[in-house]
Amino acid sequence: MRKPLILVTNDDSIVAPGIRALIEVMKEIGEVIIVAPDSPQSGMGHAITVNNTITLDKVNLDKEIEHEYSCSGTPVDCVKIAVREILKRKPDLCVSGINHGSNSSINVIYSGTMSAAVEAGIEGIPAIGFSLLDYSWDADFEPFKKYVKKIALNVLEKGLPEGVILNVNFPKLKSEALKGIKICRQAKAAWIEEFDKRINPMGKEYYWLSGKFVNNDKGEDTDEWALQNGYISIVPVQFDLTAYHAISQLNNWNI
């Protein structure tokens, strides 16, 4: 039997420790092709490059992998160009991450990591986004490798419902402290944002976006609850944004 073909990408750049850890796990499972940004692309969401050119450079960061590419575009660009220009067949799996920082709750819509996975899902490729609740460049990904492998193997074996992508988040804990895995819903939380207004040496005003994450969702079935209580969270997400429950109400409008 041929090995599964696995596309690996991220938003922290091709040299980030998180993607290198993810690559190590995927090499145990199948044939790996890497297309990842050449520089950090956090917070890019589902952005694509339309007003500039995209460059693609073959690199050799992992001597065991023949096809590894650094892309000047966004995470979504990476998936698009992989599918259209590099892959000879549709991959059996796309994995994105492991992100340095959580992509739970509302963060999923801003995340370049998750948007890359969503783009793969749009292409009909089973996809998973992995994130660790640790923003440090030196974050320890070792305790989570076995869970990455377990989840990936389950997706390869059992598949995913049509249009569904998995958003997997790991708490910042040592292996012995992890309590297990919970299938969750996305917590109803938000960022309370502020702009830090400053003036540069030339006298021009500029702004830094800042803010505080606030979770007012008290449910014990959410990703935020799972992460705060020692569990790995898995949230099934979809790219169909239709609010089906609102259709009947809108049909009653006089329009």
Secondary structure, DSSP 8 states (H G I E B T S, - for coil): ----EEEEE-SS-TT-HHHHHHHHHHHTTSEEEEEEESS--TT-TT----SS---EEE--SSTT-S-EEEESS-HHHHHHHIIIII-SS--SEEEEEEEES---GGGGGT-HHHHHHHHHHHTT--EEEEEES---TT---GGGHHHHHHHHHHHHHH---TTEEEEEEE-S--GGG--EEEE-B---EEEEEEEEEEE-TTS-EEEEEEEEEEE----TTBHHHHHHTTEEEEEEEES----HHHHHHHHTS--
